[in-house]
Amino acid sequence: MTPTAPAHCDLLLTGGIVVTVDDAGTVYDPGSVAVIGSRIVAVGPEAELAQWHSDTVLDCRGKVVLPGLIDGHNHLYQALARGLGEGMSIVPWLCEFMWPYSIAMTPADAVAAARLGAVEALRAGTTTVIDNHYAPSDLETTLAVADVIEESGLRGAVARGVIGERTAVAARRGQPAELFRYSAADELSIMREAMRHRPRGSKVEIWPAPLNLTYVDQDLVRGCVELAREFDTHWHTHCCESSKDPLGYVDAYGVRPVQWLAKAGLLDERATLAHAIWLDDYELDQIAQAGAKIAHNPSSNAYLASGTVRLRELRDSGVTVAVGSDGPSCGHRQDLFEAMKLSVFAQRLSTLDPTVWSAEEALALATRQGAEFAGIDAGVLEPGRLADIIVVNVDRPHLRPLHRAVSALVYSARGSDVETTIVDGRIVYQHGRCLLIDEDAAVAAAQSRAEQLVARAGMAALCTPRKLP
């Protein structure tokens, strides 16, 4: 409850259009938000919060204040290969581009990529990132990537990609043997140690992530789920991204991937499934019953022509769905404003129904649904929640005239319209610069390492301009 006597807070945002994303979809115009420590303590009309004062006041007139955006599926290590791999479907994209790139990557490359990715995320209003990291996935690199994410000011998780030994399915898919560096026992040992270093409750946690249900050995998947239960964390995996994934799994095991998870007792509320496009009705129902969660990646799904998730049915079934950028080599920009817009467009195109998905629902994916997906107490501007907040400048030609703030955010705003990013009550991006990380150094290091990595991986031909057909 807002106090009636004058009250001091650590940070006060005043005069903006406050989009709370609460249950009622409340918007205060003008509104204010008061923060003490890492938590929001008051939200409401500016006049009702007039008794609050602070040494740090952000004048948000001409701006929208909303919860920080949550990226449910990313691959920060891909940042050094942005723009390559054009015109391929998912399997050739992996086999001819992403796997060679991943194999050639060094620990220093991965850290440089994560640092660049963190800068991009913060500048675009992302406050939480679930980074599915798997190149390279040794203990030291995994922890170093988590350190870089936290040092930048972000919160989130490193979902360490677990691959194990080369399965028959992986061999049939053409995945190179060099990708499979660890035995199942070694994978689980590294995973356990990484989780000990960054357990649940860390600002950047580490989750077990069997990389893809299609080709990771079933016993290794089981081992990862058991680790998640032991450490009380989520677990993460790619699930049915390609239309061929369920069919290949049936050929190998006689059952579809999510069907197997459910029947094996492994599908639970800790499961966070990236993509989940090619589900049948039984699998969708099992995901809903288990409380499993899905990361929807509309940009990469369109780029690779993978398909369109059954978003309306998932949400109507009560499934938590976050939105993801899916990495700088596949989504190309870590811009969740773009992802929100594409989530609406993809649903309307696939159903030919303009009422099937709305701007309000899209914003919820990137905020409150994303917070549920990540397991954090954020995503809504209300007292008691974590103070992960962003400020978007809407006093710009492409955002005027402004009639409905939520529509403007989803359909017209861009990541570059973000002026301030606040995580844990701390301003980490403002006035065009990240405050905890040297942007110029991060960009320069990434460019230099990217050029060396592309040459080392033998992918220079992918940099050649393509002729018009």
N, C-alpha and C positions, 0 to 999 in steps of 0.2 A: 504494500500500500504506500502511496506517495505521502511523505510527512507533510504536516501543515506548517511546522516551524522551519526557518531557514536551515538548509542542510548543505554540507560540503561534500563534493565527490571528486574523484581523481580526473575524470574526463567528462565533459558535457558537450553534446551535440545539439544545436538549437536551430530553429527556423526552417528546417528542411521538410520535405514530404517524407514522412516516416512510414514505410511499407513494412508492417510487422510480420506478415505471413503467419499470423496466429489462426486459431480455429475459425474465427469469424471473418478473416480477411481484412482486418482493421487497417485503415490508412489514416494517419493524422496529418493534416495539412493546414497550418504548419504544426510540426511536432518537435519533441525533444526526447533525447535519450541520455540518462545519467549512468555513469559507470564508476564502481569502486572496485579496485583491484582487478581481478579477472572476470567479474560478473556485472551484468546489468542490474541496476537497483531500481530504476524508474523509467517508464515509457508512457508518453501521453501527449495531449495537446500542449503546445508551448506555453499557453497562459497558465495551465494547471501545474506546470513544473517551474514556474517563475521563481520559486523560493530556492531552487537548487543553484549553487554557484561552484565555480572551480577555477583553479589557476590555469587550466588548459581547456579552452573553449573553442570549439569548431563552429564557425558560422556557416550553416548549411543552406542558406537562402539560394534558390535557383538550383538546388540539388535534391537528389533522392537518397535517403538513408535506408538501407536494407540489410538483412543478414548476409554475412560472408558466404560466398559460393563454395560448394563442396564437390570436388572432382573425384568421382567414385572409381575411376579406372584410368590409369596413366602409365606410361613407360618413359620416365625421364631420361633414361640412358639413350633413347632414340634421338635426342636433340641434336646430335652431331650429324645426322643423316637426313635432315629436313629437306623435302623436295625431291628426293630420289625414289626410285621404285614406281614410277608413273605407269599407269595403264595395265596393271596386273590384277588378277583375282587373288584371293587370299593364299592359296597354296603356292603358286609361282612367286608371289610377293615374298613369302617366307623363305622358300628354298633358294631363290636366285638373288635375293637382296638381303632380307633381315637376318637370316642365319649366318651367311658369310660375314656380315657386318658385326654380328654378336660375337662370333668366334674370334675375330680380329681385335676386339675391344680390350684395352688394358684397364687396370684399376684406376689409373690417373685419368683415362678417357671418361670412365663412368662418373667419376667425381666432378669433372669439368662439365659434363652433360647435365648432371643433376643440379649443379649450381646455376647454369644458364636457365634450366627449366624452372627453378625456384623463382628466379628473377621475373621470368615471363608470367608465371602464375600470380605472383603478388601484384604485378602491375595491372593484371586483368581482373582483380577482385576475388581471386581464389584464396581462401583462407585454410582449407584442408585438402590434402592430396593423398589418395591411396595409390602409391607408386608400386606397380608390379615390376620389380627389378630382378633381372636374371642374367645380366651380362657385365662382368663376370659375377658369379654368385658365391665366391669364397667368403669366409666369415669377415675378414678385414674389410673387404670392399663393401659388403652389405652394411656393416656398421658405419663405415665412412659416408655412405650415401645417406643413411638416416641422420648422421651428424650434420651434414650439409643442409638437409631439409629443415632441421630444427634451428640451426644457426641463422638461416635466412629469415626466420620468424614464422614460418608455416607450422601448422600441426598436421598430423595424419598418421600414416602407417606405411612401412615398407613391407609389401607382400613379396617375400623372397621366393622367386621362382624355383620350384623343385622339379627336376627332370628325371634323374636317376639313370638307369641303364637303358640302352636302346631296345625298345620293344619291337615286335614284328610289325605293329601298326606304324610305328615311326619309320621303320625301314621301307615299308610300302609307300609311304608319303614322300620318300626321297630326302628325309632329314639326314644331314651329314653326321658321321660317327663322331667327329670332333666336338659336336655340341654336347655329347653325353660324357661328362667329365667325372662323375661321381657314382659310386655304387649307392644302392638304396640305403644301406647302413650309414654310409658317410653323409648322404643328404640329410638324414634325420638327425645325425649327430651335430652337424653344422647348424641345422635349423634350431635344435634345442639350445645350443650355446648362444645363438643370436637372440633368441627369445628371452633367455636369462638376462642378457645385457639390457634389453628394452622390453620389459614385461607390460602387461595391461596397466594403463594409467600413465604411462610415459607420454610426453607430448607427441612424440613420434614412436609408435609401437612397431613391433615386427610380428608379422603374421605368416603362418605357413601357407604356401601357395603352390600346390601341384599345378604345373604350368597349364596343362590342357587335359581335360578328362579323356579326350580321344586317344592320346598316345602315352600318357603316364601310366605305369603299371598299377593295377588295382590295389595291390597290397601297399604300395607306396602312397597312394591316395588315402587309404585307410590310416596309415601311419601319421599323415599330416592332420587328418581330422582328429585323431586321438591326441596329438600334441595341442591342437586348439582347445580341446576340452580340458586337458590337463592344466594349461596356462590360462584358461578362461578368456580366450581371444576369439576373434573371427578367423576364418580361413577363406582363401580366395582362389578362383580358378577361371580359365576360359571355358565356356560351355556352349556348344552347339552354335558356333559363329558361322560356320560354313554349312551349306545344305548337305554336303557330303559327310559331315561329322557323324550324325546319328546312324547313317547307313553303314559307314565304315566300322562303327562300334558294334552294330548288329552282326556284321560279317565276322568280327573277331571274337565276340563274346556271346552272341545270341540275344542281346538285349540292348535297348537304347541307354545312353549315358545316365540321364536323370532317373530313368526307371531303375537302373542298377543302384544308384546312390540311395534311392528310397528303400528298395528291397533289402539292401545291405545295412540299413539303419544308420547311414552316414549323412543323409540329408537332414539338416537341422537349422536352428535359428542362427547359428554361427556362419553358415554358408553364404558367401557373397559371390555370385555368379556373373562373370562378365559376358555380355552379349545376350546369350539365351534366346536366340532368334528362332531356331528351328526346334520348337517344342511341340509335342502332340498334346491333346487334351488331358491325358492322364498325367503327363509330366507337369503341366501347368497346375493341375489340381494338387499334385504332391508338393510342389514348391509352396503353394499357398498354405496347405495344411501344416507343413514343417516350419513355416515362418522364415524360410530362406529368402534372401534378398538378391536383387538383380541390378547390375550397372548397365545402363542403356547408353550406347555410343553412336548416336545418329550420324555424326560426321564421318567416322571411319566406316560405318556400315554402308554409307552411300559411296564413299571413295572406292572401296573394294567391291562394291556391288554385292554385298553379302546378304542383304535382305532387310526386312523391317520387323522389329519386335512387335509382339501382340500386346501393345501397351495398355489399351483400354481394358482388355480382358484381365490382364495382370492386376491393374489397380482396382478393378471392380471385385476381384477376388481377395483384395486386401494385401497384396504383395507389395512390400517396400521396394521402390525403384528409385535409384539415384541416376544422375546423368554423368557421363565421363567424356573426357577429351580424347582418350586412347592414344596419347603419345604424339610427339612432334613429327614423327615420320608417317603417321597414318591419319591423325586428325589435323596435322599441320599447324594449327594454332591452338594454344591452350586458352580458348575463349569460350567460356561457358554461356555467355550471352548468345553466341552463335549456336551452341549446342541446344539451348532452350528453343530457339527459333526453329531449328531443323527438326526437333522432336515434334513440334506441332505440324510442320509441313509434311514430314514423312507419314504421319498418321492420316492426315487428310488426303494425301495422294494415294495411299494404299487402300483406303476405304471409300474414296470419293465422297466423303461426308465432312463438310466444314464444321460440324458440331461435335466431332468425335473427340477432339482434344483442344484445350483452351490455354490461353496465356497464363492464367492463374495456376493451372495444373503444371505447366512447364516450369514456372518459377518455384513451385513446391518441390519439384524433382531436384533442383539445384540447391535447395536450402533445407527445409525441414525433413524431406525424405532422405536427402543426402546425409543429414545428421544421424538419422536412425540407421542408415546403412553403415556409417562409420563408427557408430556406437558412442557418439559424443553428445553432450547436453548443449547443443547450439541449434542454429538453423531457424530460430524464431526470435524476434525482438520482444522480450517480455522479462519482467523481473525474475532474477534467479538464474537465468540462462548465461552461458559463457558469452563474454563480450567479443564476439567475432562479428565485426560490422564493417560495411563498406559504404562509401559515399560516391555517388555517380553524378557528374555534372550534366544536367539536362538542359542547360541554357545554351544550346548549340543548334545550328540550323536543322540538322537531321533529326532533332528531337522536339522541334517546335512546329506548330503549336502543340502544347501538352494538354490533352484532355483526360486520359486515363494513365496513371503512372505505371501500372503493371503492363499494359499493352506497349507503352513506350520502351520499357526495359527489355521486354522479350523480343519485340519486332524491330526496334530501331536502334537500341543501344549497342555499343561495342565495348570490348574490354578496355580499349583506349580511352573510354569516357570515364573510367574510374579515376577519382582524384585522391582518395584516401583508403587505405586498407588497414584495419585494426584486428589484431589477433591477441586474445587473452587480455584485452583492455590496453594493449600497447600499440601505438602507431608504428607500423613497420614499412609503410609506403605512403609518401606524401610529396606534393609539389614536383611530381615527375621523377622521383628517385626512391629507390629502396634504401632504407635507413640502416640496415644491419649487414649489408653485403655490398661489395664494390662492383657495381654493374659493369663499368667499363672493363675492369680486369676480367670479369666473368665472360663477357662477350669476346674479348681478344683471345683468351685462352681457348674458348670453345672453337673459334674459327681456325686457330692454328692446329689444334688437335684433330679437328674434323678433316682438314686437308691431308694430314698425315695418315689418318685412319682409313680414309677412302682409298688412298694409294696402297696402303698395306693390305687391305682387304681385296685388292684387285677389282675395284668397282669404278674405276675412272670412266669407263664407257657410259655409265649411268649419268654422268655429268654432261654428256654431249647433248647439245640442243637437238630436239626432234623436228623432223621436217613435217610440214603440213601434209595430210593425206591427199 
